[in-house]
């Protein structure tokens, strides 16, 4: 987008994440609606992945949707940011 518009949503298949941070953020051109990303089954392949979800500064919301999460034993999954993970 090159001008202020409502957010878009995108759907992807499976996600495998290790000890990384996945950041989902609505861009500077999002002014309303929902900027979102959906993943199917999520497999955490290392301890302590982090999911950060950040709302756009010009309005609207950001949404991260995870269909299911399969963790490894003893794992801590962290969610942070100012938006809504599901």
HELIX and SHEET records of a PDB file:
SHEET    1   A 2 UNK A   5  UNK A   6  0                                        
SHEET    2   A 2 UNK A  30  UNK A  32  1                                        
SHEET    1   B 3 UNK A   9  UNK A  11  0                                        
SHEET    2   B 3 UNK A  34  UNK A  44  1                                        
SHEET    3   B 3 UNK A  15  UNK A  17  1                                        
SHEET    1   C 4 UNK A   9  UNK A  11  0                                        
SHEET    2   C 4 UNK A  34  UNK A  44  1                                        
SHEET    3   C 4 UNK A  61  UNK A  70  1                                        
SHEET    4   C 4 UNK A  84  UNK A  85  1                                        
SHEET    1   D 3 UNK A  21  UNK A  25  0                                        
SHEET    2   D 3 UNK A  50  UNK A  54  1                                        
SHEET    3   D 3 UNK A  78  UNK A  81  1                                        
END                                                                             
